[in-house]
Amino acid sequence: MKYSESYIFIGIVVLALGTYLIRYSGFYLANRIEIKEHHKQLLADSACVLLFTLAVFNTLFTETHFSGISKIIGVSVAIIFAWKKYSLIVVILVAMLITAMLRYFGFP
């Protein structure tokens, strides 16, 4: 199914306006609504859980198929490097290289 350029442009504009309105409403309502510290912590924790779940699913699955053991090993090595406090670019490059080498040698 092909979309014309005008539909894509309209979609970009709608998303940009929606993002701007959400950000503006947060700024505007910040002084009007009082949120308890417990609820702020709960929102922060739920955002971390959401990001962790997204990372796990992106590690395990590619579209509707299992990603393969090489991607899981690459991500595991990246977690170890991040835990040892290497820089982000080193963590990404090591994960990429490990995954690529495993796939080159025939691991799925």
Backbone as a chain_set.jsonl record, in Angstrom:
{"seq": "MKYSESYIFIGIVVLALGTYLIRYSGFYLANRIEIKEHHKQLLADSACVLLFTLAVFNTLFTETHFSGISKIIGVSVAIIFAWKKYSLIVVILVAMLITAMLRYFGFP", "coords": {"N": [[0.853, -1.171, 0.0], [0.742, 2.056, -0.988], [1.513, 5.306, 0.114], [0.735, 8.696, -0.405], [2.87, 11.585, -0.634], [1.713, 13.732, 0.648], [0.054, 12.627, 2.648], [1.964, 11.542, 4.345], [3.32, 13.866, 5.128], [1.224, 15.222, 6.436], [0.813, 13.45, 8.547], [3.253, 13.727, 9.914], [3.071, 16.397, 10.713], [0.79, 16.301, 12.378], [1.72, 14.581, 14.417], [3.831, 16.161, 15.381], [2.463, 18.449, 16.321], [0.852, 17.226, 18.277], [2.818, 16.295, 20.042], [3.932, 18.748, 20.83], [1.686, 19.904, 22.098], [1.29, 18.118, 24.225], [3.652, 18.511, 25.668], [3.388, 21.241, 26.269], [1.048, 21.202, 27.82], [1.969, 19.824, 30.046], [3.808, 21.683, 31.091], [2.063, 23.808, 31.563], [0.195, 22.745, 33.367], [1.738, 22.068, 35.525], [1.968, 23.715, 37.778], [-0.579, 23.73, 38.708], [-1.573, 21.245, 39.417], [-1.099, 19.052, 42.078], [1.121, 16.587, 42.831], [1.705, 13.749, 44.757], [4.697, 12.671, 46.432], [5.037, 9.917, 46.522], [3.511, 9.066, 44.33], [4.929, 10.265, 42.258], [7.305, 8.803, 42.367], [6.277, 6.304, 41.75], [5.454, 6.706, 39.086], [7.956, 7.153, 37.904], [9.156, 4.661, 38.353], [7.433, 3.031, 36.864], [7.964, 3.91, 34.284], [10.592, 3.018, 33.994], [10.168, 0.242, 34.138], [8.627, -0.128, 31.843], [10.492, 0.602, 29.807], [12.444, -1.372, 30.268], [10.984, -3.715, 29.687], [10.456, -3.277, 26.978], [13.086, -3.354, 25.996], [13.76, -6.034, 26.555], [11.918, -7.469, 24.95], [12.657, -6.538, 22.399], [15.167, -7.612, 22.294], [14.703, -10.373, 22.308], [12.924, -10.893, 20.19], [12.458, -10.444, 16.669], [10.448, -8.746, 14.69], [8.024, -11.042, 14.221], [9.408, -13.268, 14.87], [11.796, -15.374, 16.594], [14.81, -13.914, 17.692], [17.305, -15.131, 17.792], [20.177, -16.838, 19.153], [22.58, -15.503, 18.989], [22.113, -12.734, 19.081], [21.138, -12.478, 21.669], [23.38, -13.221, 23.161], [25.121, -11.162, 22.381], [23.798, -8.907, 23.458], [23.913, -9.601, 26.142], [26.681, -9.502, 26.619], [27.003, -6.775, 26.183], [25.564, -5.77, 28.349], [27.202, -6.577, 30.44], [29.504, -5.063, 29.863], [28.425, -2.494, 30.146], [27.785, -2.57, 32.844], [30.312, -2.627, 33.904], [30.968, -0.061, 33.526], [31.838, 1.055, 31.037], [32.144, 3.305, 28.231], [29.275, 4.49, 26.375], [29.469, 4.251, 23.572], [31.456, 2.315, 23.31], [30.196, 0.11, 24.484], [28.05, -0.282, 22.687], [29.442, -0.797, 20.291], [30.896, -3.132, 20.971], [28.8, -4.956, 21.49], [27.642, -5.02, 18.947], [29.763, -6.039, 17.401], [30.248, -8.57, 18.602], [27.771, -9.855, 18.163], [27.706, -9.784, 15.337], [30.007, -11.303, 14.702], [29.314, -13.811, 15.786], [27.091, -14.441, 14.199], [28.343, -14.549, 11.741], [29.925, -16.792, 12.043], [28.029, -18.743, 12.031], [26.054, -19.026, 13.998], [22.627, -18.84, 14.881]], "CA": [[0.0, 0.0, 0.0], [1.557, 3.264, -1.09], [0.937, 6.546, 0.61], [1.274, 9.856, -1.093], [3.711, 12.431, 0.21], [0.885, 14.63, 1.461], [-0.364, 11.9, 3.841], [3.124, 11.449, 5.232], [3.533, 15.207, 5.671], [0.143, 15.487, 7.393], [1.108, 12.631, 9.72], [4.362, 14.351, 10.643], [2.561, 17.627, 11.331], [-0.098, 15.924, 13.482], [2.554, 14.091, 15.511], [4.57, 17.283, 15.95], [1.522, 19.252, 17.108], [0.486, 16.453, 19.462], [3.959, 16.326, 20.957], [4.008, 20.1, 21.38], [0.57, 20.109, 23.024], [1.541, 17.339, 25.436], [4.706, 19.199, 26.42], [2.831, 22.496, 26.763], [0.107, 20.915, 28.899], [2.754, 19.508, 31.233], [4.32, 22.958, 31.619], [0.937, 24.623, 32.011], [-0.479, 22.131, 34.511], [2.686, 21.735, 36.587], [1.694, 24.506, 38.981], [-1.99, 23.615, 39.083], [-1.847, 19.919, 39.959], [-0.098, 18.656, 43.055], [1.303, 15.134, 42.826], [2.442, 13.303, 45.939], [6.023, 12.107, 46.153], [4.847, 8.483, 46.27], [3.03, 8.902, 42.957], [6.037, 10.603, 41.365], [8.204, 7.647, 42.35], [5.574, 5.233, 41.037], [5.536, 7.022, 37.664], [9.335, 6.925, 37.48], [9.363, 3.209, 38.315], [6.678, 2.442, 35.75], [8.689, 4.223, 33.051], [11.732, 2.086, 33.937], [9.645, -1.091, 33.82], [8.231, -0.103, 30.437], [11.698, 0.568, 28.989], [13.06, -2.69, 30.43], [10.176, -4.665, 28.926], [10.721, -3.01, 25.562], [14.43, -3.857, 25.691], [13.735, -7.501, 26.567], [11.207, -7.961, 23.77], [13.464, -6.259, 21.216], [16.283, -8.551, 22.298], [14.26, -11.74, 22.035], [12.128, -11.055, 18.972], [12.548, -9.559, 15.527], [9.097, -8.82, 14.143], [7.272, -12.098, 14.897], [10.273, -14.431, 14.983], [12.851, -15.36, 17.602], [15.988, -13.236, 17.148], [18.454, -16.011, 17.719], [21.032, -16.832, 20.33], [23.697, -14.565, 18.825], [21.685, -11.419, 19.56], [21.035, -12.559, 23.128], [24.748, -13.2, 23.68], [25.628, -9.808, 22.168], [23.185, -8.011, 24.445], [24.447, -9.979, 27.45], [28.021, -8.931, 26.705], [26.822, -5.323, 26.321], [25.147, -5.505, 29.73], [28.392, -6.713, 31.274], [30.35, -3.893, 29.621], [27.769, -1.331, 30.754], [27.912, -2.73, 34.287], [31.697, -2.272, 34.223], [31.018, 1.392, 33.304], [32.474, 1.495, 29.806], [31.347, 4.346, 27.581], [28.15, 3.978, 25.589], [29.897, 3.864, 22.229], [32.176, 1.044, 23.44], [29.183, -0.915, 24.747], [27.32, -0.534, 21.439], [30.346, -1.431, 19.321], [31.192, -4.504, 21.401], [27.601, -5.764, 21.252], [27.502, -5.182, 17.506], [30.816, -6.921, 16.911], [30.012, -9.929, 19.099], [26.631, -10.4, 17.433], [28.089, -9.986, 13.939], [30.942, -12.42, 14.62], [28.574, -15.055, 16.021], [26.28, -14.731, 13.005], [29.273, -14.895, 10.667], [30.371, -18.164, 12.29], [26.927, -19.682, 11.828], [25.03, -19.06, 15.041], [21.397, -18.175, 14.39]], "C": [[0.898, 1.234, 0.0], [0.777, 4.463, -0.559], [1.551, 7.701, -0.162], [2.074, 10.697, -0.1], [2.892, 13.351, 1.097], [0.398, 13.927, 2.731], [0.782, 11.792, 4.844], [3.389, 12.803, 5.887], [2.475, 15.55, 6.713], [0.375, 14.682, 8.676], [2.213, 13.226, 10.564], [3.885, 15.601, 11.368], [1.667, 17.299, 12.527], [0.708, 15.415, 14.669], [3.336, 15.218, 16.177], [3.654, 18.152, 16.81], [1.099, 18.532, 18.379], [1.585, 16.457, 20.497], [4.074, 17.69, 21.619], [2.898, 20.339, 22.401], [0.758, 19.327, 24.318], [2.597, 18.028, 26.296], [4.178, 20.5, 27.027], [1.875, 22.235, 27.924], [0.847, 20.534, 30.175], [3.305, 20.756, 31.886], [3.198, 23.783, 32.225], [0.31, 24.059, 33.283], [0.447, 21.839, 35.688], [2.387, 22.487, 37.879], [0.264, 24.335, 39.477], [-2.326, 22.279, 39.742], [-0.715, 19.544, 40.908], [-0.049, 17.128, 43.105], [2.147, 14.758, 44.034], [3.752, 12.657, 45.515], [5.929, 10.609, 45.843], [4.41, 8.236, 44.828], [4.105, 9.269, 41.938], [7.002, 9.436, 41.24], [7.577, 6.479, 41.596], [5.612, 5.463, 39.529], [6.952, 6.788, 37.124], [9.627, 5.429, 37.378], [8.634, 2.564, 37.146], [7.343, 2.755, 34.415], [9.892, 3.297, 32.892], [11.275, 0.679, 33.574], [9.241, -1.171, 32.349], [9.447, -0.176, 29.517], [12.411, -0.776, 29.088], [12.306, -3.751, 29.627], [10.389, -4.501, 27.432], [12.087, -3.542, 25.156], [14.455, -5.378, 25.637], [13.049, -8.037, 25.318], [11.982, -7.682, 22.488], [14.685, -7.15, 21.149], [15.837, -9.931, 21.851], [13.587, -11.919, 20.678], [12.484, -10.012, 17.923], [11.267, -9.765, 14.738], [8.342, -9.92, 14.881], [8.11, -13.34, 15.142], [11.304, -14.242, 16.091], [14.121, -14.793, 16.979], [17.179, -14.156, 16.967], [19.365, -15.82, 18.914], [22.163, -15.818, 20.21], [23.33, -13.168, 19.318], [21.588, -11.398, 21.081], [22.427, -12.518, 23.754], [25.352, -11.807, 23.52], [25.078, -8.817, 23.173], [23.707, -8.324, 25.844], [25.856, -9.423, 27.655], [27.938, -7.413, 26.869], [26.408, -4.957, 27.736], [26.344, -5.592, 30.671], [29.308, -5.499, 31.102], [29.735, -2.626, 30.222], [27.885, -1.379, 32.273], [29.321, -2.364, 34.749], [31.995, -0.799, 33.926], [31.894, 1.817, 32.13], [31.588, 2.551, 29.165], [30.29, 3.704, 26.677], [28.59, 3.503, 24.21], [30.665, 2.545, 22.261], [31.192, -0.097, 23.655], [28.453, -1.286, 23.459], [28.204, -1.248, 20.43], [30.675, -2.871, 19.702], [29.994, -5.416, 21.154], [27.417, -6.036, 19.764], [28.528, -6.171, 16.965], [30.614, -8.363, 17.358], [28.867, -10.579, 18.329], [26.993, -10.69, 15.987], [29.043, -11.174, 13.79], [30.232, -13.758, 14.83], [27.726, -15.423, 14.805], [27.171, -15.118, 11.837], [29.73, -16.348, 10.803], [29.235, -19.178, 12.319], [25.914, -19.808, 12.946], [23.791, -18.336, 14.527], [21.164, -16.837, 15.064]], "O": [[1.718, 1.415, 0.9], [-0.43, 4.601, -0.759], [2.728, 7.68, -0.521], [1.961, 10.53, 1.114], [3.334, 13.714, 2.187], [0.331, 14.555, 3.787], [0.578, 11.937, 6.049], [3.656, 12.865, 7.087], [2.797, 16.109, 7.761], [0.151, 15.193, 9.773], [2.127, 13.232, 11.792], [4.26, 15.834, 12.517], [1.77, 17.941, 13.573], [0.417, 15.775, 15.81], [3.489, 15.231, 17.398], [4.034, 18.548, 17.912], [0.996, 19.148, 19.44], [1.324, 16.606, 21.691], [4.289, 17.782, 22.828], [3.147, 20.918, 23.458], [0.422, 19.821, 25.395], [2.449, 18.116, 27.514], [4.489, 20.821, 28.174], [1.889, 22.972, 28.91], [0.407, 20.882, 31.271], [3.274, 20.879, 33.111], [3.368, 24.389, 33.283], [-0.064, 24.816, 34.179], [-0.017, 21.404, 36.742], [2.546, 21.931, 38.966], [-0.055, 24.769, 40.584], [-3.263, 22.195, 40.537], [0.464, 19.696, 40.588], [-1.05, 16.47, 43.386], [3.178, 15.376, 44.299], [3.894, 12.165, 44.395], [6.663, 10.101, 44.995], [4.887, 7.302, 44.182], [4.186, 8.655, 40.874], [7.463, 9.115, 40.144], [8.27, 5.75, 40.886], [5.786, 4.511, 38.769], [7.12, 6.284, 36.014], [10.271, 4.983, 36.429], [9.162, 1.652, 36.51], [7.288, 1.934, 33.5], [10.184, 2.841, 31.786], [11.931, -0.002, 32.785], [9.491, -2.18, 31.69], [9.439, -0.935, 28.547], [12.93, -1.27, 28.087], [12.921, -4.588, 28.965], [10.491, -5.489, 26.705], [12.229, -4.123, 24.08], [15.104, -5.954, 24.764], [13.554, -8.968, 24.69], [11.97, -8.508, 21.575], [15.192, -7.42, 20.061], [16.54, -10.588, 21.083], [13.676, -12.992, 20.082], [12.771, -8.858, 18.24], [11.036, -10.84, 14.184], [8.042, -9.756, 16.063], [7.582, -14.363, 15.577], [11.639, -13.121, 16.474], [14.471, -15.153, 15.855], [17.981, -13.954, 16.055], [19.334, -14.792, 19.591], [22.655, -15.322, 21.224], [24.165, -12.489, 19.915], [21.925, -10.394, 21.709], [22.63, -11.851, 24.769], [26.026, -11.32, 24.428], [25.816, -7.975, 23.684], [23.922, -7.414, 26.644], [26.184, -8.93, 28.735], [28.722, -6.83, 27.618], [26.853, -3.94, 28.267], [26.484, -4.781, 31.586], [29.828, -4.969, 32.084], [30.456, -1.78, 30.751], [28.062, -0.345, 32.917], [29.503, -1.852, 35.853], [33.133, -0.349, 34.06], [32.607, 2.816, 32.213], [30.415, 2.679, 29.516], [30.403, 2.546, 26.276], [28.131, 2.465, 23.735], [30.541, 1.739, 21.339], [31.346, -1.165, 23.061], [28.26, -2.467, 23.17], [27.766, -2.199, 19.782], [30.727, -3.74, 18.832], [30.158, -6.532, 20.659], [27.076, -7.15, 19.368], [28.193, -7.041, 16.161], [30.792, -9.284, 16.561], [28.981, -11.724, 17.892], [26.624, -11.74, 15.46], [28.904, -11.965, 12.857], [30.518, -14.729, 14.13], [27.656, -16.593, 14.428], [26.778, -15.948, 11.018], [29.903, -17.048, 9.805], [29.464, -20.353, 12.605], [24.997, -20.623, 12.852], [23.899, -17.334, 13.82], [20.182, -16.158, 14.766]]}, "num_chains": 1, "name": "protein.A"}
